[in-house]
C-alpha cells in the first residue's frame, strides 16, 4: 500500500517537492483551495485515505478534544526550524 498525504496550506513547498520527488502521492491544499475549512480537510483525508500533514496545532486539538476521527495526521512542527531543518529530522 502506497502512503498518500494531504498537506495543509502551512506546509512549506520544498517539503511538498521533497515528498513528491520521493514518490509519495501528495495533494497540497494550496493547489486545491487555500481557504478550505478544517472540516473539509478531514473529509478529504478520510475519504481518500490520506495522512494529513500540518504545522497547525489546532488539528491536534480537534482530534483529541473534539474526538474527530481522521485517517492519519502528522503534526510537522519543529519549533524555530525552517523547512531545510525539518527535512533533516
C-alpha positions, 0 to 999 in steps of 0.5 A: 500500500502506497502512503498518500498525504494531504498537506495543509496550506502551512506546509512549506513547498520544498517539503511538498517537492521533497515528498513528491520527488520521493514518490509519495502521492501528495495533494497540497491544499494550496493547489486545491483551495487555500481557504478550505475549512478544517472540516473539509480537510478531514473529509478529504483525508478520510475519504481518500485515505490520506495522512494529513500533514500540518504545522497547525496545532489546532488539528491536534486539538480537534482530534483529541478534544473534539474526538474527530476521527481522521485517517492519519495526521502528522503534526510537522512542527519543529519549533524555530526550524525552517523547512531545510531543518525539518527535512533533516529530522 
